[in-house]
Amino acid sequence: MSTDPWTADDPQPGDFDAVLNAIDPAHVEHHNGDPDATLRILVDVAGEDANRLERLAHARGKSPREVVSELLRATDRPAA
């Protein structure tokens, strides 16, 4: 595994502090963002995994998108 924060699998806090501090403030713009914005992620599922997802969604009476969304939300819940 690389110890270079630019190529490491898991950069650590502070790895880019020197680079960020070197940026001229004249080249920085602050944007508050849009609280109503959404993020769309394209998930590529193929072969038997795609078939499993379709079967799972059908069994739950949901779309594959809804099943993937539920799985993502479930990762934030504490284990029982």
DRENDREN-171961 format. One record per residue: residue number from 1; x, y, z of N, C-alpha, C in turn. Coordinates in nm, 3 decimals, decimal comma, always signed. Layout:
BEGIN
+-----+---------+---------+---------+---------+---------+---------+---------+---------+---------+
| seq |      nx |      ny |      nz |     cax |     cay |     caz |      cx |      cy |      cz |
+-----+---------+---------+---------+---------+---------+---------+---------+---------+---------+
| NUM |       X |       Y |       Z |       X |       Y |       Z |       X |       Y |       Z |
...
+-----+---------+---------+---------+---------+---------+---------+---------+---------+---------+
//
This chain:
BEGIN
+-----+---------+---------+---------+---------+---------+---------+---------+---------+---------+
| seq |      nx |      ny |      nz |     cax |     cay |     caz |      cx |      cy |      cz |
+-----+---------+---------+---------+---------+---------+---------+---------+---------+---------+
|   1 |  +0,086 |  -0,118 |  +0,000 |  +0,000 |  +0,000 |  +0,000 |  +0,090 |  +0,124 |  +0,000 |
|   2 |  +0,047 |  +0,222 |  -0,075 |  +0,123 |  +0,346 |  -0,087 |  +0,109 |  +0,430 |  +0,039 |
|   3 |  +0,216 |  +0,501 |  +0,074 |  +0,208 |  +0,596 |  +0,185 |  +0,192 |  +0,739 |  +0,132 |
|   4 |  +0,187 |  +0,754 |  -0,001 |  +0,164 |  +0,883 |  -0,063 |  +0,014 |  +0,914 |  -0,055 |
|   5 |  -0,026 |  +1,022 |  +0,014 |  -0,169 |  +1,050 |  +0,031 |  -0,244 |  +1,068 |  -0,101 |
|   6 |  -0,172 |  +1,102 |  -0,208 |  -0,238 |  +1,121 |  -0,337 |  -0,277 |  +0,988 |  -0,401 |
|   7 |  -0,211 |  +0,881 |  -0,362 |  -0,240 |  +0,751 |  -0,423 |  -0,280 |  +0,645 |  -0,320 |
|   8 |  -0,274 |  +0,677 |  -0,191 |  -0,307 |  +0,581 |  -0,086 |  -0,455 |  +0,545 |  -0,090 |
|   9 |  -0,485 |  +0,422 |  -0,052 |  -0,624 |  +0,378 |  -0,045 |  -0,702 |  +0,453 |  +0,062 |
|  10 |  -0,633 |  +0,496 |  +0,168 |  -0,701 |  +0,558 |  +0,281 |  -0,621 |  +0,677 |  +0,331 |
|  11 |  -0,633 |  +0,794 |  +0,263 |  -0,561 |  +0,912 |  +0,313 |  -0,601 |  +0,943 |  +0,457 |
|  12 |  -0,510 |  +0,995 |  +0,531 |  -0,532 |  +1,024 |  +0,673 |  -0,557 |  +1,172 |  +0,694 |
|  13 |  -0,626 |  +1,208 |  +0,806 |  -0,646 |  +1,350 |  +0,836 |  -0,512 |  +1,423 |  +0,839 |
|  14 |  -0,510 |  +1,538 |  +0,776 |  -0,387 |  +1,619 |  +0,775 |  -0,298 |  +1,594 |  +0,655 |
|  15 |  -0,322 |  +1,487 |  +0,580 |  -0,237 |  +1,454 |  +0,466 |  -0,226 |  +1,568 |  +0,365 |
|  16 |  -0,332 |  +1,644 |  +0,348 |  -0,334 |  +1,748 |  +0,247 |  -0,330 |  +1,888 |  +0,305 |
|  17 |  -0,305 |  +1,901 |  +0,435 |  -0,304 |  +2,033 |  +0,499 |  -0,204 |  +2,128 |  +0,435 |
|  18 |  -0,084 |  +2,081 |  +0,408 |  +0,019 |  +2,168 |  +0,350 |  -0,023 |  +2,218 |  +0,212 |
|  19 |  -0,083 |  +2,130 |  +0,133 |  -0,128 |  +2,169 |  -0,001 |  -0,242 |  +2,271 |  +0,010 |
|  20 |  -0,337 |  +2,246 |  +0,099 |  -0,449 |  +2,338 |  +0,115 |  -0,404 |  +2,474 |  +0,167 |
|  21 |  -0,308 |  +2,475 |  +0,258 |  -0,258 |  +2,600 |  +0,314 |  -0,179 |  +2,680 |  +0,211 |
|  22 |  -0,126 |  +2,611 |  +0,108 |  -0,046 |  +2,679 |  +0,006 |  -0,133 |  +2,743 |  -0,102 |
|  23 |  -0,262 |  +2,717 |  -0,102 |  -0,350 |  +2,773 |  -0,204 |  -0,371 |  +2,922 |  -0,177 |
|  24 |  -0,350 |  +3,002 |  -0,281 |  -0,371 |  +3,146 |  -0,271 |  -0,520 |  +3,173 |  -0,250 |
|  25 |  -0,557 |  +3,244 |  -0,142 |  -0,698 |  +3,272 |  -0,116 |  -0,770 |  +3,342 |  -0,232 |
|  26 |  -0,695 |  +3,407 |  -0,320 |  -0,756 |  +3,472 |  -0,436 |  -0,814 |  +3,369 |  -0,532 |
|  27 |  -0,771 |  +3,245 |  -0,520 |  -0,819 |  +3,138 |  -0,609 |  -0,925 |  +3,050 |  -0,543 |
|  28 |  -0,976 |  +3,094 |  -0,430 |  -1,075 |  +3,015 |  -0,357 |  -1,209 |  +3,085 |  -0,358 |
|  29 |  -1,313 |  +3,012 |  -0,391 |  -1,449 |  +3,065 |  -0,386 |  -1,528 |  +2,984 |  -0,284 |
|  30 |  -1,606 |  +3,051 |  -0,204 |  -1,691 |  +2,982 |  -0,106 |  -1,833 |  +2,979 |  -0,159 |
|  31 |  -1,893 |  +2,862 |  -0,156 |  -2,031 |  +2,845 |  -0,197 |  -2,106 |  +2,774 |  -0,086 |
|  32 |  -2,220 |  +2,828 |  -0,046 |  -2,299 |  +2,765 |  +0,059 |  -2,362 |  +2,635 |  +0,014 |
|  33 |  -2,379 |  +2,618 |  -0,114 |  -2,441 |  +2,497 |  -0,164 |  -2,591 |  +2,508 |  -0,168 |
|  34 |  -2,654 |  +2,402 |  -0,211 |  -2,799 |  +2,397 |  -0,224 |  -2,852 |  +2,289 |  -0,132 |
|  35 |  -2,923 |  +2,325 |  -0,026 |  -2,973 |  +2,224 |  +0,067 |  -3,073 |  +2,129 |  +0,003 |
|  36 |  -3,128 |  +2,166 |  -0,112 |  -3,223 |  +2,079 |  -0,181 |  -3,157 |  +1,995 |  -0,290 |
|  37 |  -3,026 |  +2,003 |  -0,301 |  -2,955 |  +1,929 |  -0,405 |  -2,962 |  +1,779 |  -0,378 |
|  38 |  -2,952 |  +1,704 |  -0,484 |  -2,949 |  +1,558 |  -0,474 |  -2,824 |  +1,506 |  -0,543 |
|  39 |  -2,790 |  +1,385 |  -0,512 |  -2,674 |  +1,319 |  -0,572 |  -2,723 |  +1,193 |  -0,641 |
|  40 |  -2,686 |  +1,176 |  -0,764 |  -2,723 |  +1,057 |  -0,839 |  -2,597 |  +0,973 |  -0,857 |
|  41 |  -2,605 |  +0,847 |  -0,818 |  -2,492 |  +0,755 |  -0,831 |  -2,533 |  +0,645 |  -0,926 |
|  42 |  -2,452 |  +0,622 |  -1,026 |  -2,478 |  +0,515 |  -1,121 |  -2,413 |  +0,388 |  -1,068 |
|  43 |  -2,495 |  +0,288 |  -1,041 |  -2,445 |  +0,161 |  -0,989 |  -2,447 |  +0,061 |  -1,104 |
|  44 |  -2,334 |  -0,001 |  -1,129 |  -2,323 |  -0,099 |  -1,236 |  -2,328 |  -0,238 |  -1,174 |
|  45 |  -2,438 |  -0,307 |  -1,196 |  -2,454 |  -0,442 |  -1,144 |  -2,479 |  -0,532 |  -1,264 |
|  46 |  -2,401 |  -0,636 |  -1,277 |  -2,410 |  -0,721 |  -1,396 |  -2,417 |  -0,868 |  -1,358 |
|  47 |  -2,453 |  -0,947 |  -1,454 |  -2,451 |  -1,092 |  -1,439 |  -2,544 |  -1,142 |  -1,330 |
|  48 |  -2,496 |  -1,238 |  -1,254 |  -2,578 |  -1,301 |  -1,150 |  -2,615 |  -1,201 |  -1,041 |
|  49 |  -2,528 |  -1,103 |  -1,015 |  -2,562 |  -1,000 |  -0,915 |  -2,683 |  -0,920 |  -0,960 |
|  50 |  -2,691 |  -0,889 |  -1,088 |  -2,808 |  -0,816 |  -1,141 |  -2,933 |  -0,901 |  -1,128 |
|  51 |  -2,920 |  -1,029 |  -1,156 |  -3,035 |  -1,119 |  -1,142 |  -3,081 |  -1,127 |  -0,997 |
|  52 |  -2,986 |  -1,134 |  -0,904 |  -3,020 |  -1,138 |  -0,762 |  -3,094 |  -1,011 |  -0,720 |
|  53 |  -3,042 |  -0,897 |  -0,766 |  -3,105 |  -0,769 |  -0,731 |  -3,248 |  -0,764 |  -0,785 |
|  54 |  -3,268 |  -0,807 |  -0,907 |  -3,402 |  -0,808 |  -0,964 |  -3,495 |  -0,900 |  -0,886 |
|  55 |  -3,447 |  -1,020 |  -0,849 |  -3,530 |  -1,113 |  -0,772 |  -3,564 |  -1,056 |  -0,635 |
|  56 |  -3,465 |  -0,996 |  -0,570 |  -3,485 |  -0,937 |  -0,438 |  -3,587 |  -0,823 |  -0,446 |
|  57 |  -3,572 |  -0,738 |  -0,546 |  -3,665 |  -0,625 |  -0,562 |  -3,806 |  -0,677 |  -0,589 |
|  58 |  -3,818 |  -0,774 |  -0,676 |  -3,950 |  -0,829 |  -0,707 |  -4,014 |  -0,891 |  -0,583 |
|  59 |  -3,935 |  -0,966 |  -0,506 |  -3,987 |  -1,031 |  -0,385 |  -4,036 |  -0,927 |  -0,284 |
|  60 |  -3,973 |  -0,811 |  -0,281 |  -4,011 |  -0,705 |  -0,187 |  -4,117 |  -0,611 |  -0,244 |
|  61 |  -4,151 |  -0,631 |  -0,371 |  -4,247 |  -0,542 |  -0,434 |  -4,192 |  -0,402 |  -0,455 |
|  62 |  -4,063 |  -0,394 |  -0,479 |  -3,998 |  -0,265 |  -0,496 |  -3,915 |  -0,265 |  -0,623 |
|  63 |  -3,866 |  -0,147 |  -0,658 |  -3,776 |  -0,137 |  -0,772 |  -3,633 |  -0,166 |  -0,726 |
|  64 |  -3,546 |  -0,206 |  -0,817 |  -3,406 |  -0,225 |  -0,779 |  -3,346 |  -0,099 |  -0,715 |
|  65 |  -3,385 |  +0,019 |  -0,765 |  -3,335 |  +0,145 |  -0,707 |  -3,373 |  +0,157 |  -0,561 |
|  66 |  -3,497 |  +0,122 |  -0,529 |  -3,543 |  +0,129 |  -0,390 |  -3,468 |  +0,031 |  -0,301 |
|  67 |  -3,440 |  -0,088 |  -0,353 |  -3,367 |  -0,188 |  -0,274 |  -3,225 |  -0,141 |  -0,246 |
|  68 |  -3,158 |  -0,086 |  -0,348 |  -3,022 |  -0,035 |  -0,327 |  -3,023 |  +0,080 |  -0,227 |
|  69 |  -3,122 |  +0,169 |  -0,237 |  -3,132 |  +0,281 |  -0,142 |  -3,150 |  +0,230 |  +0,000 |
|  70 |  -3,235 |  +0,128 |  +0,018 |  -3,254 |  +0,071 |  +0,152 |  -3,125 |  +0,009 |  +0,206 |
|  71 |  -3,053 |  -0,059 |  +0,119 |  -2,927 |  -0,120 |  +0,162 |  -2,826 |  -0,013 |  +0,207 |
|  72 |  -2,820 |  +0,097 |  +0,133 |  -2,730 |  +0,205 |  +0,171 |  -2,770 |  +0,268 |  +0,304 |
|  73 |  -2,901 |  +0,290 |  +0,322 |  -2,947 |  +0,348 |  +0,450 |  -2,922 |  +0,252 |  +0,566 |
|  74 |  -2,932 |  +0,122 |  +0,540 |  -2,912 |  +0,024 |  +0,646 |  -2,769 |  +0,023 |  +0,696 |
|  75 |  -2,674 |  +0,064 |  +0,615 |  -2,534 |  +0,066 |  +0,661 |  -2,511 |  +0,171 |  +0,769 |
|  76 |  -2,598 |  +0,270 |  +0,777 |  -2,585 |  +0,375 |  +0,879 |  -2,648 |  +0,337 |  +1,012 |
|  77 |  -2,726 |  +0,231 |  +1,012 |  -2,792 |  +0,190 |  +1,137 |  -2,697 |  +0,106 |  +1,221 |
|  78 |  -2,703 |  +0,122 |  +1,353 |  -2,617 |  +0,039 |  +1,438 |  -2,660 |  -0,108 |  +1,432 |
|  79 |  -2,565 |  -0,196 |  +1,447 |  -2,594 |  -0,340 |  +1,447 |  -2,677 |  -0,374 |  +1,569 |
|  80 |  -2,762 |  -0,473 |  +1,555 |  -2,851 |  -0,513 |  +1,667 |  -2,773 |  -0,582 |  +1,776 |
+-----+---------+---------+---------+---------+---------+---------+---------+---------+---------+
//
